[in-house]
């Protein structure tokens, strides 16, 4: 049973992964278009084509969302996605031209192994060619390849992050799902039991509480915007542009449930939302919103649990071994 974001009819997901250089990108394709929304909460975002998704603006359909490593350089991956969609005849028709609407957000993974190699147009196109409706691969792959978390004790005490996904099917038959690339300065908590899942590593084993470290002025976080958690929440329910933007806003509650501290000035936390509209049952926005929060929070936990160590940063599975 598919319990990832590709359980939403109308979505395909593809990854490009560069383990040698610890970077990558992930594309979410909506070949028939989807109503899009976005909410940017972090203090240091890097985005492309987000203004078009706001309710007051004209374009109602998005054809792809790209999540990428490479910091601001990684926004170039969206150009390759645009070229791929244009070659497939997919996009917003303007006279004789076809203009694919591709939104994107990036995270900072430069320096985990190198700062010289970043996803660009060819890597974005490669992710498109790999896209399918199969269950989304998770962990240190795609946009999550070079992701790390729990850096308030310094980079040498960080824990490997990644990309994770989760889906929920409501009694109406409508599906709500999320995919999140987790690269937070903060730690990750399992809100199901209140236990820390990933925090700054202690020399003797276990994790410190990053919030307690901040409050006690004991943090050693890298300076500058070197973090960011980015993701997509999607549903097959038929929603308006206003409703989809509402889901994007609510999904940040899922980040805050599982990442602490969240939405800091050192993060560029950004969540997109998509409605493919394949399930036309009456939409209960309260239920859809609750599912969006839960799916987002679960996707964060999945990202950490499925990650593998890279660049000298261990994953929680390796620490537990």
C-alpha positions as CSV (number, residue, x, y, z in Angstrom):
1,X,0.0,0.0,0.0
2,X,1.4,3.4,-1.0
3,X,1.6,5.6,2.1
4,X,3.6,8.4,0.4
5,X,2.7,11.5,-1.4
6,X,2.2,9.6,-4.7
7,X,-0.9,8.1,-3.2
8,X,-2.5,11.4,-4.3
9,X,-3.9,10.8,-7.8
10,X,-2.4,13.1,-10.4
11,X,1.1,13.4,-8.8
12,X,4.4,11.9,-9.9
13,X,7.6,12.2,-8.0
14,X,11.2,11.9,-9.2
15,X,14.6,12.3,-7.5
16,X,18.0,13.3,-8.7
17,X,20.7,12.2,-6.2
18,X,24.4,13.0,-6.1
19,X,25.9,11.0,-3.1
20,X,29.4,11.9,-4.2
21,X,28.8,15.6,-3.6
22,X,26.0,15.3,-1.1
23,X,23.3,17.2,-3.0
24,X,20.2,16.5,-5.1
25,X,16.7,17.6,-6.1
26,X,13.1,16.3,-6.1
27,X,10.4,17.1,-8.5
28,X,6.6,16.8,-8.0
29,X,5.0,16.7,-11.4
30,X,1.3,17.6,-12.1
31,X,1.0,16.8,-15.8
32,X,-2.7,17.8,-15.8
33,X,-2.1,20.8,-13.6
34,X,-3.0,21.3,-9.9
35,X,-4.3,24.2,-7.9
36,X,-1.2,25.5,-6.0
37,X,-0.6,27.4,-2.8
38,X,2.4,28.3,-0.6
39,X,3.3,29.6,2.8
40,X,6.9,30.9,3.6
41,X,7.6,31.1,7.3
42,X,11.3,30.9,7.8
43,X,13.5,34.0,8.0
44,X,15.9,33.0,5.2
45,X,13.9,31.5,2.3
46,X,15.1,30.8,-1.2
47,X,12.1,30.4,-3.6
48,X,10.9,30.7,-7.2
49,X,7.4,31.4,-8.6
50,X,5.7,31.7,-5.2
51,X,3.9,35.0,-5.8
52,X,1.8,33.4,-8.6
53,X,0.4,30.9,-6.1
54,X,-1.1,33.5,-3.9
55,X,-5.0,33.8,-4.1
56,X,-5.1,37.3,-5.6
57,X,-2.9,36.4,-8.6
58,X,-4.1,35.2,-11.9
59,X,-2.5,31.8,-12.5
60,X,-4.7,29.0,-11.1
61,X,-2.6,25.9,-12.1
62,X,0.9,24.8,-11.3
63,X,2.6,22.0,-13.3
64,X,5.5,21.1,-11.0
65,X,7.1,21.9,-7.7
66,X,10.8,21.5,-7.2
67,X,12.6,21.0,-3.9
68,X,16.4,21.3,-4.3
69,X,19.7,21.4,-2.5
70,X,22.4,23.8,-3.6
71,X,21.2,26.9,-1.8
72,X,20.2,29.7,-4.2
73,X,22.2,27.9,-7.0
74,X,19.7,25.0,-6.8
75,X,16.8,27.2,-8.0
76,X,18.3,26.6,-11.5
77,X,17.0,23.0,-11.3
78,X,13.5,24.4,-12.0
79,X,14.7,25.6,-15.5
80,X,15.4,22.0,-16.5
81,X,11.9,21.0,-15.2
82,X,10.4,23.8,-17.3
83,X,12.2,22.7,-20.4
84,X,11.1,19.1,-19.9
85,X,7.4,20.1,-19.4
86,X,7.6,22.3,-22.5
87,X,8.9,19.4,-24.5
88,X,5.9,17.4,-23.3
89,X,3.5,20.1,-24.3
90,X,2.5,20.8,-20.7
91,X,2.0,24.3,-19.5
92,X,0.0,27.5,-19.5
93,X,-0.9,28.3,-23.1
94,X,-0.2,31.9,-24.0
95,X,-1.0,32.3,-27.7
96,X,1.4,30.0,-29.6
97,X,3.6,29.5,-26.6
98,X,3.4,27.0,-23.7
99,X,4.7,28.3,-20.4
100,X,5.0,25.6,-17.6
101,X,4.4,27.0,-14.2
102,X,7.2,25.6,-12.0
103,X,7.5,26.7,-8.4
104,X,10.6,25.9,-6.3
105,X,12.3,26.2,-3.0
106,X,15.8,25.3,-1.9
107,X,17.7,24.2,1.2
108,X,21.4,24.8,2.1
109,X,23.6,21.7,1.8
110,X,26.7,23.4,0.6
111,X,29.9,22.3,2.3
112,X,28.7,19.0,3.7
113,X,31.2,17.5,1.2
114,X,31.7,20.3,-1.3
115,X,30.3,23.8,-2.2
116,X,31.2,23.6,-5.9
117,X,28.5,21.1,-7.2
118,X,24.8,22.1,-7.1
119,X,21.7,20.8,-8.9
120,X,21.0,22.7,-12.2
121,X,18.9,22.3,-15.3
122,X,20.3,18.9,-16.3
123,X,19.7,17.6,-12.8
124,X,16.1,18.9,-12.8
125,X,15.4,17.2,-16.1
126,X,16.9,14.0,-14.7
127,X,14.5,14.1,-11.8
128,X,11.6,14.5,-14.3
129,X,12.8,11.5,-16.3
130,X,12.8,9.5,-13.1
131,X,9.4,10.6,-12.0
132,X,6.6,8.0,-11.5
133,X,3.5,7.2,-9.4
134,X,5.5,4.5,-7.4
135,X,5.8,5.1,-3.7
136,X,8.3,7.9,-3.1
137,X,11.8,6.8,-2.1
138,X,12.7,8.4,1.3
139,X,15.8,9.2,3.3
140,X,19.1,10.7,2.0
141,X,17.9,11.0,-1.5
142,X,16.8,13.8,-3.8
143,X,16.5,17.1,-2.0
144,X,17.3,15.3,1.2
145,X,20.6,14.0,0.1
146,X,22.7,16.6,1.9
147,X,20.2,17.6,4.6
148,X,21.3,17.7,8.2
149,X,19.5,18.7,11.5
150,X,20.2,19.6,15.1
151,X,23.0,22.1,14.4
152,X,22.6,24.3,17.5
153,X,25.6,22.4,19.1
154,X,27.7,23.1,16.0
155,X,28.0,21.3,12.8
156,X,30.2,18.6,14.3
157,X,27.3,17.5,16.6
158,X,24.7,17.5,13.8
159,X,22.5,14.5,12.8
160,X,21.7,13.4,9.2
161,X,18.4,14.6,7.8
162,X,16.6,13.6,4.6
163,X,13.3,13.6,2.8
164,X,10.3,11.8,4.1
165,X,6.6,11.3,3.2
166,X,3.3,10.2,4.7
167,X,-0.3,10.0,3.5
168,X,-3.7,9.8,5.2
169,X,-7.0,8.7,3.6
170,X,-10.1,10.3,5.1
171,X,-13.5,8.6,5.5
172,X,-14.6,10.5,2.4
173,X,-12.0,8.6,0.4
174,X,-10.0,11.8,-0.1
175,X,-6.2,11.5,0.4
176,X,-4.0,14.1,2.0
177,X,-0.2,13.6,1.9
178,X,3.0,15.4,2.5
179,X,6.7,15.2,1.5
180,X,9.3,17.1,3.5
181,X,13.0,17.7,3.1
182,X,14.3,18.3,6.6
183,X,17.4,20.4,7.0
184,X,16.6,22.3,10.2
185,X,18.9,24.1,12.6
186,X,16.6,22.7,15.3
187,X,16.1,19.2,16.6
188,X,13.4,16.7,15.8
189,X,10.9,15.4,18.4
190,X,8.6,12.4,18.1
191,X,5.5,14.1,19.2
192,X,3.8,10.8,19.6
193,X,5.8,10.1,22.8
194,X,7.3,13.5,23.6
195,X,10.9,12.1,23.1
196,X,13.7,13.8,21.2
197,X,14.5,11.9,18.0
198,X,17.5,13.9,16.9
199,X,19.3,16.6,18.7
200,X,22.9,17.8,19.1
201,X,24.9,14.7,19.8
202,X,26.6,14.2,23.2
203,X,30.0,12.7,23.3
204,X,28.8,10.1,25.8
205,X,25.8,9.2,23.6
206,X,22.3,10.6,23.4
207,X,21.1,14.1,22.5
208,X,20.9,17.5,24.0
209,X,17.7,19.6,23.9
210,X,18.4,22.4,21.4
211,X,15.7,24.6,22.8
212,X,17.2,24.3,26.3
213,X,20.6,25.1,24.8
214,X,19.2,28.3,23.3
215,X,17.6,29.4,26.4
216,X,20.8,28.8,28.4
217,X,22.8,30.6,25.7
218,X,24.8,27.4,25.0
219,X,24.2,27.1,21.3
220,X,26.9,27.2,18.7
221,X,24.8,27.3,15.5
222,X,26.6,28.1,12.3
223,X,26.2,31.8,11.3
224,X,24.0,32.7,8.4
225,X,21.1,31.0,6.6
226,X,22.5,27.5,6.3
227,X,19.4,25.5,7.0
228,X,15.8,25.3,5.9
229,X,13.0,22.7,5.8
230,X,10.9,22.6,2.6
231,X,8.0,20.5,1.5
232,X,4.8,19.8,-0.3
233,X,1.4,18.9,1.1
234,X,-1.0,17.6,-1.5
235,X,-4.6,16.3,-1.8
236,X,-6.9,14.8,-4.4
237,X,-9.8,16.8,-3.0
238,X,-11.1,19.6,-5.3
239,X,-10.2,22.9,-3.6
240,X,-10.1,26.5,-4.5
241,X,-6.8,28.5,-4.6
242,X,-7.8,30.1,-1.3
243,X,-8.4,26.7,0.3
244,X,-5.0,25.4,-1.0
245,X,-3.2,28.3,0.4
246,X,-5.0,27.6,3.7
247,X,-3.6,24.0,3.7
248,X,-0.1,25.4,3.0
249,X,-0.4,27.6,6.1
250,X,-1.8,24.8,8.3
251,X,1.0,22.4,7.2
252,X,3.5,24.5,9.1
253,X,1.8,23.4,12.3
254,X,3.1,19.9,11.4
255,X,6.6,21.3,11.1
256,X,6.3,23.0,14.5
257,X,5.0,19.7,16.1
258,X,8.1,17.8,15.1
259,X,10.9,20.4,14.8
260,X,12.1,22.6,17.7
261,X,12.9,25.4,17.4
262,X,11.1,25.9,14.1
263,X,10.8,28.8,11.6
264,X,14.0,30.5,12.9
265,X,15.8,33.4,11.3
266,X,18.4,30.8,10.3
267,X,15.8,28.7,8.4
268,X,13.9,29.4,5.2
269,X,11.0,27.1,6.0
270,X,8.6,26.9,3.0
271,X,5.6,24.6,2.4
272,X,3.7,24.3,-0.9
273,X,0.2,22.8,-1.3
274,X,-1.3,21.2,-4.3
275,X,-4.9,20.1,-5.1
276,X,-5.2,17.7,-8.1
277,X,-9.0,17.7,-7.8
278,X,-9.5,14.0,-8.8
279,X,-11.8,13.3,-5.9
280,X,-14.9,15.5,-6.2
281,X,-16.6,14.5,-2.9
282,X,-17.6,17.4,-0.8
283,X,-14.5,18.8,0.9
284,X,-14.4,19.3,4.6
285,X,-11.6,21.8,5.0
286,X,-11.3,21.2,8.8
287,X,-10.7,17.5,8.2
288,X,-8.3,18.1,5.3
289,X,-6.4,20.6,7.4
290,X,-6.0,18.3,10.3
291,X,-4.8,15.6,8.0
292,X,-2.3,18.0,6.4
293,X,-0.8,18.8,9.8
294,X,-0.5,15.1,10.8
295,X,0.9,14.0,7.4
296,X,3.5,16.8,7.5
297,X,4.6,16.0,11.0
298,X,4.8,12.3,10.2
299,X,6.8,13.1,7.0
300,X,9.4,14.9,9.1
301,X,9.8,11.8,11.4
302,X,10.1,9.6,8.3
303,X,12.8,11.8,6.9
304,X,15.0,11.4,10.0
305,X,14.3,7.7,10.4
306,X,15.0,6.8,6.8
307,X,18.1,8.9,6.5
308,X,21.6,7.4,6.1
309,X,24.9,9.0,7.2
310,X,26.9,11.1,4.7
311,X,29.8,13.5,4.8
312,X,30.8,12.4,8.3
313,X,27.3,13.1,9.8
314,X,25.6,10.0,11.2
315,X,22.0,9.1,11.0
316,X,19.9,8.1,14.0
317,X,19.9,4.5,12.8
318,X,23.7,4.4,12.8
319,X,23.8,6.0,16.3
320,X,21.4,3.4,17.6
321,X,23.4,0.5,16.1
